[in-house]
Amino acid sequence: LIFNSKMSRCIVLVCNKKYLSQFEYTYNLLQTTGKYNDDIVLVVGDDLKDLKYEGVIVKYFKNISFPENVIQQMNDVNTDGRNLTKRFQWHKLHIFQSYFKQWKWVLYIDCGMKIYEDISPFFSLCTNQKIVAHSDAYPTFEWKLKLQFDWDKQLHQTMCNRFNLNCNYFQTGMLLYDTDIIYPNTFHDLYELSCKYPISRTNEQGILCLYFICIKDIWKEMKIKNNDLYFYDCFKRNNDNSYIMTKHHCKANSYF
């Protein structure tokens, strides 16, 4: 792909005050090891609304709030505790606001991401009208989307009756997408879906997968590697392999 203007691409990160140091870590790696010098947008909420950061476009969106009955259901989800301690993860829904249509391609990455190589090969994966992301079930593909939701709840059966949840799905630590997939109602639709099915065990991840896979059918599974260079994985599965980026240095505990 050839990028003809400054506004062709941007990298987006999301953080609150607690994770600002994690943003700084990844931001420095992007500029040095990653050799990236185009636009970087940091999406923040209420606790950083006045933040100024040299070289970064800081974009404030008001904290996402849910109705009390939805909060009660989210609080009761059987998961690892992130439903209570990491609720700011829902702020990631804002990366699908119309604001981002001023760029053609968005590469979203979590704060704290580890970068080992020039990241430019990622943009060779850009695909029109698609969201490109790594399978969360890789490499065995035994996990299915239905596991992203609390199966102890009656609502889970309702979802299974409406959607095919027995399918592969993606992780939301790294997302590459054509902003043509964003419509004026996209953020609102994601928010309403979150309220309708407040039993996601990984906060926004289950909802984003439900929307872009089961409703829109526009997910493209990310290519694993190019020759001997691996694009991205949650962790290095073999230290002899070269990776551009990982979320963790080593294998992390399971979500559940």
Summary of the structure (lengths in Angstrom):
residues: 256
radius of gyration: 17.6
end to end distance: 39.0
largest distance: 50.8
contacts: 780
relative contact order: 0.17
helix: 36%
strand: 21%
